[in-house]
Amino acid sequence: MSSFEIYGGKKLKGELTVQGAKNEALQVLCAPLLTAEKVTISNIPDIVDVNKLIDLLQTMGVKIEKVERGTYVFQAKEIDLSYLETEDFKKRAGSLRGSIMIVGPLLARFGKGFIPKPGGDKIGRRRLDTHFDGFALLGAKFNYDAGEHFYSIEAKKLKGTYIHLDEASVTGTANIIMAAVLAEGTTTFYNAACEPYIQQLCKMLNSMGAKISGISSNLLTIEGVKELGGCYHRILPDMIEIGSFIGLAAMTQSEITIKDVSWENLGVIPNTFKRLGIKLERRGDDIFVPAQDSYEIDTFIDGSILTIYDAPWPGFTPDLLSIILVVATQAKGSVLIHQKMFESRLFFTDKLIDMGAQIILCDPHRATVIGLGRQHKLRGIQMTSPDIRAGVSLLIAALSAEGKSVIHNIEQIDRGYQDIDIRLRNIGADIRRIN
């Protein structure tokens, strides 16, 4: 296992180019399973989770050609369905959360799909009921082998229907959309997630010949078609990385320009950081974050403590709450962080407390951060990354802290951030990868 060795307290300066969006990539990489024609996808991030999915697709029989770094051509002309019941498939697919999204395309095109209980971050309960409830409404029959933790689903013919999700699950929405595009008739899909990445998937499917309307809303109408063709698709920049870099600039008092951010797809992210007192400017499609000696957390109109919480889009993404929490430790003022979606995501705060942060973990979902206003800098410690987002939050904390920090289990960070140590060194960070 590898670790990061970091000497913090250095101001950084320069430009950072954002990688392709991890969460979009895991969706759109499954869409080529819907057609026998070639599909070209660009701006694919070179990260562990995405590369695992590409390897899985190739093992299933998808022909994959790497045109250049970040651009691949996929052709799912011949899929080995028998492989989906092997132990090798269970091992590969079970190591990756995003593997769940192969089920919808397989069900739509081949009438059956299989998946082991998928892996991913240990951030709390992440149920799959939404996915399979949607498939069942489209006419599929579902079976779960509790002993093997193996899901199977099949349908002779999917038929359009009315679907009202009990939760606006992003991966559930993506999976159901990919199943419904080849269903017979019309599917009316209410309380669908409408994140930019879902919008991207819908636009990609429409360019393949699907008929999806209502894109960008939570009410989709999907007219089933008999078959889909090939297309070209480019993945958006990763909004989570953009937020991470804004937080990095604030914590390290650095002047950083974040390039090509697709501002119109960032929603409330810029304004949420502004509520922490962080200055940022839109310059064309870039974000310029000036060096700030201090930043002060806003309050509500009546003067009460600010609360920042996650919510389905267009609310604030849960993947950035860990960054917000870290950034707040060096602000002036206090803020309540309310992580509604996952009950284990705030447990990394114990490491920040060891670094000198003042945080009260109220319960698994809420933490109150008492900003130190830089009066007491964080101190370097040894720590272990528990998941992707907590890992990069601890990395940001270490870069701002006095002295040496070591972060173990950085494979978690590599799952979501491409060449992060190299890119940070290019703007002046003292960080090295060690075994």
BAPA-358625 format. One record per residue (C-alpha): residue number from 1; residue in three letters; x, y, z. Coordinates in nm, 3 decimals, always signed. Example, Ala and Ser with C-alpha at 12.3 -4.5 7.8 and 13.67 -1.06 7.14 Angstrom:
  num  residuo       px       py       pz
    1      ALA   +1.230   -0.450   +0.780
    2      SER   +1.367   -0.106   +0.714
This chain:
  num  residuo       px       py       pz
    1      MET   +0.000   +0.000   +0.000
    2      SER   +0.113   +0.356   -0.074
    3      SER   +0.107   +0.673   +0.133
    4      PHE   +0.142   +1.046   +0.080
    5      GLU   +0.413   +1.232   +0.269
    6      ILE   +0.325   +1.600   +0.290
    7      TYR   +0.503   +1.904   +0.431
    8      GLY   +0.230   +2.162   +0.473
    9      GLY   +0.203   +2.533   +0.533
   10      LYS   +0.315   +2.633   +0.184
   11      LYS   +0.126   +2.878   -0.035
   12      LEU   +0.052   +2.743   -0.381
   13      LYS   +0.010   +2.929   -0.709
   14      GLY   -0.084   +2.837   -1.060
   15      GLU   -0.345   +2.673   -1.280
   16      LEU   -0.524   +2.342   -1.230
   17      THR   -0.706   +2.167   -1.514
   18      VAL   -1.003   +1.961   -1.400
   19      GLN   -1.030   +1.590   -1.488
   20      GLY   -1.338   +1.434   -1.643
   21      ALA   -1.621   +1.364   -1.402
   22      LYS   -1.591   +1.029   -1.224
   23      ASN   -1.964   +0.999   -1.151
   24      GLU   -2.060   +1.071   -1.512
   25      ALA   -1.797   +0.833   -1.647
   26      LEU   -1.931   +0.540   -1.445
   27      GLN   -2.274   +0.597   -1.604
   28      VAL   -2.190   +0.671   -1.965
   29      LEU   -1.933   +0.389   -1.989
   30      CYS   -2.220   +0.143   -1.940
   31      ALA   -2.431   +0.294   -2.220
   32      PRO   -2.231   +0.127   -2.506
   33      LEU   -2.380   -0.205   -2.385
   34      LEU   -2.708   -0.085   -2.539
   35      THR   -2.582   -0.106   -2.899
   36      ALA   -2.367   -0.317   -3.128
   37      GLU   -2.229   -0.003   -3.294
   38      LYS   -1.918   +0.192   -3.199
   39      VAL   -1.939   +0.455   -2.924
   40      THR   -1.658   +0.706   -2.872
   41      ILE   -1.622   +0.872   -2.530
   42      SER   -1.366   +1.142   -2.447
   43      ASN   -1.244   +1.317   -2.131
   44      ILE   -1.255   +0.988   -1.938
   45      PRO   -1.061   +1.030   -1.612
   46      ASP   -0.763   +0.799   -1.563
   47      ILE   -0.858   +0.684   -1.214
   48      VAL   -0.885   +0.346   -1.041
   49      ASP   -1.266   +0.314   -1.031
   50      VAL   -1.310   +0.407   -1.397
   51      ASN   -1.024   +0.184   -1.513
   52      LYS   -1.176   -0.107   -1.321
   53      LEU   -1.505   -0.058   -1.505
   54      ILE   -1.328   -0.040   -1.842
   55      ASP   -1.147   -0.368   -1.760
   56      LEU   -1.476   -0.527   -1.656
   57      LEU   -1.646   -0.426   -1.981
   58      GLN   -1.355   -0.565   -2.181
   59      THR   -1.369   -0.895   -1.993
   60      MET   -1.742   -0.914   -2.072
   61      GLY   -1.663   -0.900   -2.442
   62      VAL   -1.674   -0.529   -2.524
   63      LYS   -1.407   -0.439   -2.779
   64      ILE   -1.222   -0.133   -2.652
   65      GLU   -0.972   +0.082   -2.842
   66      LYS   -0.772   +0.350   -2.663
   67      VAL   -0.737   +0.642   -2.906
   68      GLU   -0.539   +0.861   -2.663
   69      ARG   -0.535   +0.922   -2.290
   70      GLY   -0.896   +0.992   -2.193
   71      THR   -1.052   +0.887   -2.527
   72      TYR   -1.178   +0.535   -2.599
   73      VAL   -1.391   +0.363   -2.862
   74      PHE   -1.629   +0.095   -2.729
   75      GLN   -1.812   -0.169   -2.931
   76      ALA   -2.036   -0.417   -2.749
   77      LYS   -2.107   -0.631   -3.056
   78      GLU   -2.059   -0.966   -2.882
   79      ILE   -2.119   -0.994   -2.508
   80      ASP   -2.040   -1.317   -2.326
   81      LEU   -2.352   -1.353   -2.111
   82      SER   -2.230   -1.681   -1.961
   83      TYR   -1.932   -1.496   -1.811
   84      LEU   -2.174   -1.295   -1.595
   85      GLU   -2.234   -1.600   -1.375
   86      THR   -1.868   -1.686   -1.317
   87      GLU   -1.663   -1.634   -1.004
   88      ASP   -1.425   -1.405   -1.192
   89      PHE   -1.714   -1.173   -1.282
   90      LYS   -1.837   -1.173   -0.922
   91      LYS   -1.491   -1.078   -0.799
   92      ARG   -1.435   -0.799   -1.054
   93      ALA   -1.783   -0.647   -1.038
   94      GLY   -1.800   -0.680   -0.660
   95      SER   -1.499   -0.452   -0.615
   96      LEU   -1.667   -0.153   -0.778
   97      ARG   -1.980   +0.041   -0.687
   98      GLY   -2.032   +0.165   -1.043
   99      SER   -2.069   -0.190   -1.175
  100      ILE   -2.437   -0.181   -1.073
  101      MET   -2.508   +0.033   -1.382
  102      ILE   -2.433   -0.247   -1.627
  103      VAL   -2.758   -0.417   -1.520
  104      GLY   -3.001   -0.175   -1.689
  105      PRO   -2.835   -0.191   -2.033
  106      LEU   -2.794   -0.571   -2.016
  107      LEU   -3.160   -0.616   -1.918
  108      ALA   -3.280   -0.386   -2.196
  109      ARG   -3.075   -0.541   -2.475
  110      PHE   -3.034   -0.905   -2.372
  111      GLY   -3.329   -0.963   -2.139
  112      LYS   -3.120   -1.046   -1.834
  113      GLY   -2.856   -0.906   -1.607
  114      PHE   -2.643   -1.015   -1.313
  115      ILE   -2.445   -0.834   -1.047
  116      PRO   -2.284   -0.921   -0.713
  117      LYS   -2.329   -0.686   -0.421
  118      PRO   -2.112   -0.396   -0.542
  119      GLY   -1.827   -0.246   -0.341
  120      GLY   -1.723   +0.118   -0.306
  121      ASP   -1.685   +0.364   -0.021
  122      LYS   -1.777   +0.252   +0.331
  123      ILE   -1.981   +0.564   +0.402
  124      GLY   -2.302   +0.403   +0.524
  125      ARG   -2.596   +0.206   +0.390
  126      ARG   -2.632   +0.229   +0.012
  127      ARG   -2.936   +0.025   -0.080
  128      LEU   -3.015   -0.101   -0.429
  129      ASP   -3.392   -0.132   -0.388
  130      THR   -3.455   +0.172   -0.612
  131      HIS   -3.280   +0.008   -0.907
  132      PHE   -3.466   -0.321   -0.888
  133      ASP   -3.804   -0.166   -0.800
  134      GLY   -3.776   +0.033   -1.124
  135      PHE   -3.683   -0.274   -1.327
  136      ALA   -3.977   -0.465   -1.176
  137      LEU   -4.219   -0.189   -1.278
  138      LEU   -4.087   -0.223   -1.633
  139      GLY   -4.181   -0.592   -1.620
  140      ALA   -3.866   -0.767   -1.503
  141      LYS   -3.844   -1.044   -1.244
  142      PHE   -3.580   -1.007   -0.976
  143      ASN   -3.399   -1.262   -0.758
  144      TYR   -3.148   -1.211   -0.478
  145      ASP   -2.929   -1.493   -0.348
  146      ALA   -2.857   -1.382   +0.009
  147      GLY   -2.593   -1.651   +0.058
  148      GLU   -2.393   -1.547   -0.248
  149      HIS   -2.493   -1.178   -0.229
  150      PHE   -2.576   -1.211   -0.598
  151      TYR   -2.853   -1.031   -0.786
  152      SER   -3.013   -1.159   -1.106
  153      ILE   -3.294   -1.010   -1.311
  154      GLU   -3.464   -1.105   -1.636
  155      ALA   -3.750   -1.007   -1.863
  156      LYS   -3.877   -1.138   -2.196
  157      LYS   -3.984   -0.788   -2.290
  158      LEU   -3.970   -0.463   -2.096
  159      LYS   -4.278   -0.244   -2.123
  160      GLY   -4.310   +0.128   -2.060
  161      THR   -4.493   +0.229   -1.745
  162      TYR   -4.531   +0.499   -1.479
  163      ILE   -4.244   +0.507   -1.230
  164      HIS   -4.233   +0.724   -0.919
  165      LEU   -3.909   +0.667   -0.726
  166      ASP   -3.916   +0.677   -0.345
  167      GLU   -3.574   +0.844   -0.356
  168      ALA   -3.402   +1.047   -0.627
  169      SER   -3.114   +0.801   -0.656
  170      VAL   -2.859   +0.909   -0.918
  171      THR   -2.733   +0.561   -1.004
  172      GLY   -3.086   +0.421   -0.976
  173      THR   -3.213   +0.685   -1.219
  174      ALA   -2.931   +0.614   -1.464
  175      ASN   -2.994   +0.239   -1.452
  176      ILE   -3.369   +0.270   -1.502
  177      ILE   -3.329   +0.520   -1.789
  178      MET   -3.094   +0.282   -1.970
  179      ALA   -3.345   -0.001   -1.928
  180      ALA   -3.646   +0.209   -2.036
  181      VAL   -3.498   +0.345   -2.361
  182      LEU   -3.544   +0.003   -2.528
  183      ALA   -3.875   -0.082   -2.355
  184      GLU   -4.195   -0.112   -2.554
  185      GLY   -4.413   +0.197   -2.519
  186      THR   -4.374   +0.509   -2.307
  187      THR   -4.225   +0.537   -1.959
  188      THR   -4.317   +0.834   -1.741
  189      PHE   -4.045   +0.867   -1.480
  190      TYR   -4.115   +1.094   -1.180
  191      ASN   -3.877   +1.196   -0.898
  192      ALA   -3.588   +1.109   -1.125
  193      ALA   -3.248   +1.248   -1.025
  194      CYS   -3.159   +1.541   -1.249
  195      GLU   -2.788   +1.602   -1.174
  196      PRO   -2.582   +1.733   -1.470
  197      TYR   -2.438   +1.382   -1.506
  198      ILE   -2.787   +1.237   -1.555
  199      GLN   -2.857   +1.513   -1.806
  200      GLN   -2.537   +1.415   -1.987
  201      LEU   -2.642   +1.049   -1.997
  202      CYS   -2.982   +1.143   -2.140
  203      LYS   -2.824   +1.364   -2.407
  204      MET   -2.584   +1.084   -2.497
  205      LEU   -2.866   +0.831   -2.526
  206      ASN   -3.067   +1.071   -2.743
  207      SER   -2.766   +1.106   -2.975
  208      MET   -2.772   +0.725   -2.998
  209      GLY   -3.137   +0.737   -3.109
  210      ALA   -3.330   +0.731   -2.781
  211      LYS   -3.631   +0.957   -2.727
  212      ILE   -3.604   +1.117   -2.384
  213      SER   -3.776   +1.446   -2.301
  214      GLY   -3.787   +1.649   -1.980
  215      ILE   -3.407   +1.645   -1.947
  216      SER   -3.286   +1.863   -1.654
  217      SER   -3.616   +1.814   -1.468
  218      ASN   -3.725   +1.537   -1.231
  219      LEU   -4.002   +1.427   -1.468
  220      LEU   -3.873   +1.234   -1.768
  221      THR   -4.075   +1.092   -2.056
  222      ILE   -3.904   +0.806   -2.237
  223      GLU   -4.049   +0.671   -2.561
  224      GLY   -3.902   +0.329   -2.619
  225      VAL   -3.719   +0.258   -2.945
  226      LYS   -3.627   -0.074   -3.105
  227      GLU   -3.252   -0.016   -3.121
  228      LEU   -2.978   +0.237   -3.059
  229      GLY   -2.674   +0.332   -3.266
  230      GLY   -2.328   +0.470   -3.205
  231      CYS   -2.233   +0.824   -3.104
  232      TYR   -1.959   +1.054   -2.978
  233      HIS   -1.981   +1.184   -2.621
  234      ARG   -1.758   +1.411   -2.413
  235      ILE   -1.767   +1.391   -2.032
  236      LEU   -1.811   +1.706   -1.824
  237      PRO   -1.538   +1.834   -1.590
  238      ASP   -1.567   +1.689   -1.240
  239      MET   -1.762   +1.928   -1.016
  240      ILE   -1.634   +1.749   -0.705
  241      GLU   -1.275   +1.813   -0.807
  242      ILE   -1.362   +2.177   -0.879
  243      GLY   -1.502   +2.214   -0.528
  244      SER   -1.195   +2.038   -0.386
  245      PHE   -0.964   +2.286   -0.559
  246      ILE   -1.165   +2.585   -0.432
  247      GLY   -1.128   +2.446   -0.079
  248      LEU   -0.757   +2.382   -0.136
  249      ALA   -0.698   +2.744   -0.240
  250      ALA   -0.882   +2.880   +0.064
  251      MET   -0.711   +2.654   +0.318
  252      THR   -0.359   +2.717   +0.186
  253      GLN   -0.410   +3.092   +0.125
  254      SER   -0.322   +3.033   -0.239
  255      GLU   -0.397   +3.201   -0.570
  256      ILE   -0.529   +2.932   -0.801
  257      THR   -0.706   +2.938   -1.136
  258      ILE   -0.927   +2.637   -1.206
  259      LYS   -0.955   +2.589   -1.583
  260      ASP   -1.257   +2.499   -1.799
  261      VAL   -1.509   +2.429   -1.521
  262      SER   -1.836   +2.427   -1.724
  263      TRP   -1.975   +2.695   -1.490
  264      GLU   -2.337   +2.649   -1.600
  265      ASN   -2.328   +2.294   -1.459
  266      LEU   -2.196   +2.386   -1.112
  267      GLY   -2.532   +2.481   -0.961
  268      VAL   -2.505   +2.613   -0.603
  269      ILE   -2.144   +2.500   -0.552
  270      PRO   -1.978   +2.842   -0.604
  271      ASN   -2.229   +3.023   -0.383
  272      THR   -2.196   +2.763   -0.106
  273      PHE   -1.822   +2.830   -0.085
  274      LYS   -1.893   +3.204   -0.094
  275      ARG   -2.112   +3.159   +0.217
  276      LEU   -1.798   +3.040   +0.395
  277      GLY   -1.641   +3.375   +0.303
  278      ILE   -1.429   +3.245   +0.016
  279      LYS   -1.378   +3.488   -0.269
  280      LEU   -1.391   +3.349   -0.619
  281      GLU   -1.440   +3.502   -0.961
  282      ARG   -1.576   +3.370   -1.286
  283      ARG   -1.334   +3.445   -1.567
  284      GLY   -1.485   +3.311   -1.887
  285      ASP   -1.524   +2.941   -1.810
  286      ASP   -1.251   +2.947   -1.544
  287      ILE   -1.271   +3.007   -1.169
  288      PHE   -1.010   +3.238   -1.017
  289      VAL   -0.959   +3.203   -0.641
  290      PRO   -0.741   +3.485   -0.501
  291      ALA   -0.514   +3.435   -0.201
  292      GLN   -0.702   +3.527   +0.119
  293      ASP   -0.553   +3.589   +0.461
  294      SER   -0.888   +3.508   +0.621
  295      TYR   -1.249   +3.424   +0.540
  296      GLU   -1.559   +3.453   +0.756
  297      ILE   -1.862   +3.223   +0.762
  298      ASP   -2.195   +3.386   +0.684
  299      THR   -2.498   +3.357   +0.915
  300      PHE   -2.868   +3.336   +0.845
  301      ILE   -3.061   +3.666   +0.830
  302      ASP   -3.159   +3.647   +1.197
  303      GLY   -2.796   +3.593   +1.299
  304      SER   -2.833   +3.222   +1.375
  305      ILE   -2.559   +2.974   +1.286
  306      LEU   -2.531   +2.876   +0.921
  307      THR   -2.630   +2.519   +0.828
  308      ILE   -2.497   +2.355   +0.512
  309      TYR   -2.660   +2.027   +0.412
  310      ASP   -2.678   +1.793   +0.116
  311      ALA   -2.986   +1.754   -0.100
  312      PRO   -3.082   +1.608   -0.439
  313      TRP   -2.991   +1.831   -0.732
  314      PRO   -3.027   +2.126   -0.763
  315      GLY   -2.931   +2.110   -0.393
  316      PHE   -2.574   +2.082   -0.268
  317      THR   -2.396   +1.758   -0.358
  318      PRO   -2.313   +1.528   -0.062
  319      ASP   -1.970   +1.455   -0.214
  320      LEU   -1.850   +1.806   -0.123
  321      LEU   -1.966   +1.821   +0.239
  322      SER   -1.635   +1.672   +0.357
  323      ILE   -1.450   +1.954   +0.178
  324      ILE   -1.682   +2.218   +0.326
  325      LEU   -1.621   +2.078   +0.674
  326      VAL   -1.242   +2.093   +0.640
  327      VAL   -1.246   +2.444   +0.495
  328      ALA   -1.465   +2.565   +0.782
  329      THR   -1.203   +2.466   +1.041
  330      GLN   -0.987   +2.767   +0.946
  331      ALA   -1.267   +3.017   +0.887
  332      LYS   -1.395   +3.279   +1.129
  333      GLY   -1.726   +3.169   +1.277
  334      SER   -1.918   +2.845   +1.311
  335      VAL   -2.124   +2.625   +1.085
  336      LEU   -2.340   +2.313   +1.125
  337      ILE   -2.269   +2.046   +0.864
  338      HIS   -2.568   +1.816   +0.813
  339      GLN   -2.488   +1.505   +0.607
  340      LYS   -2.836   +1.364   +0.547
  341      MET   -2.760   +1.090   +0.300
  342      PHE   -2.484   +0.873   +0.450
  343      GLU   -2.447   +0.791   +0.818
  344      SER   -2.073   +0.716   +0.820
  345      ARG   -1.934   +0.997   +0.610
  346      LEU   -1.848   +1.233   +0.898
  347      PHE   -1.649   +0.982   +1.101
  348      PHE   -1.321   +1.110   +0.955
  349      THR   -1.355   +1.420   +1.175
  350      ASP   -1.159   +1.243   +1.452
  351      LYS   -0.846   +1.289   +1.240
  352      LEU   -0.912   +1.661   +1.200
  353      ILE   -0.961   +1.691   +1.576
  354      ASP   -0.621   +1.524   +1.623
  355      MET   -0.481   +1.794   +1.393
  356      GLY   -0.620   +2.063   +1.621
  357      ALA   -0.956   +2.142   +1.463
  358      GLN   -1.250   +2.226   +1.687
  359      ILE   -1.536   +2.003   +1.576
  360      ILE   -1.828   +1.861   +1.771
  361      LEU   -1.963   +1.544   +1.614
  362      CYS   -2.324   +1.574   +1.726
  363      ASP   -2.435   +1.239   +1.578
  364      PRO   -2.353   +1.031   +1.267
  365      HIS   -2.518   +1.291   +1.044
  366      ARG   -2.426   +1.628   +1.199
  367      ALA   -2.107   +1.807   +1.297
  368      THR   -2.059   +2.159   +1.430
  369      VAL   -1.735   +2.323   +1.320
  370      ILE   -1.600   +2.610   +1.531
  371      GLY   -1.373   +2.804   +1.297
  372      LEU   -1.031   +2.891   +1.435
  373      GLY   -0.982   +3.189   +1.206
  374      ARG   -0.620   +3.075   +1.151
  375      GLN   -0.535   +3.170   +1.511
  376      HIS   -0.425   +2.810   +1.564
  377      LYS   -0.299   +2.630   +1.256
  378      LEU   -0.363   +2.262   +1.206
  379      ARG   -0.067   +2.037   +1.286
  380      GLY   +0.065   +1.750   +1.078
  381      ILE   -0.012   +1.395   +1.191
  382      GLN   -0.021   +1.038   +1.057
  383      MET   -0.367   +0.932   +0.936
  384      THR   -0.549   +0.686   +0.710
  385      SER   -0.789   +0.773   +0.429
  386      PRO   -1.127   +0.603   +0.489
  387      ASP   -1.290   +0.691   +0.154
  388      ILE   -1.237   +0.903   -0.158
  389      ARG   -1.388   +1.232   -0.041
  390      ALA   -1.266   +1.215   +0.318
  391      GLY   -0.923   +1.123   +0.179
  392      VAL   -0.890   +1.435   -0.034
  393      SER   -1.029   +1.645   +0.253
  394      LEU   -0.752   +1.516   +0.477
  395      LEU   -0.505   +1.587   +0.198
  396      ILE   -0.622   +1.950   +0.187
  397      ALA   -0.593   +1.971   +0.566
  398      ALA   -0.239   +1.831   +0.552
  399      LEU   -0.132   +2.081   +0.285
  400      SER   -0.245   +2.366   +0.511
  401      ALA   -0.104   +2.221   +0.834
  402      GLU   +0.228   +2.298   +0.998
  403      GLY   +0.488   +2.024   +0.974
  404      LYS   +0.480   +1.678   +0.825
  405      SER   +0.172   +1.467   +0.762
  406      VAL   +0.149   +1.112   +0.631
  407      ILE   -0.173   +0.981   +0.476
  408      HIS   -0.198   +0.604   +0.439
  409      ASN   -0.437   +0.403   +0.220
  410      ILE   -0.417   +0.663   -0.057
  411      GLU   -0.553   +0.405   -0.299
  412      GLN   -0.886   +0.547   -0.182
  413      ILE   -0.786   +0.892   -0.314
  414      ASP   -0.655   +0.739   -0.639
  415      ARG   -1.001   +0.592   -0.696
  416      GLY   -1.136   +0.940   -0.765
  417      TYR   -0.850   +1.182   -0.837
  418      GLN   -0.618   +1.154   -1.139
  419      ASP   -0.245   +1.218   -1.079
  420      ILE   -0.336   +1.437   -0.781
  421      ASP   +0.016   +1.444   -0.635
  422      ILE   +0.175   +1.539   -0.968
  423      ARG   -0.074   +1.818   -1.032
  424      LEU   -0.030   +1.957   -0.680
  425      ARG   +0.349   +1.954   -0.709
  426      ASN   +0.317   +2.154   -1.030
  427      ILE   +0.166   +2.444   -0.833
  428      GLY   +0.417   +2.426   -0.547
  429      ALA   +0.294   +2.159   -0.304
  430      ASP   +0.551   +1.955   -0.112
  431      ILE   +0.396   +1.611   -0.156
  432      ARG   +0.546   +1.275   -0.250
  433      ARG   +0.414   +0.923   -0.292
  434      ILE   +0.590   +0.661   -0.078
  435      ASN   +0.553   +0.285   -0.038
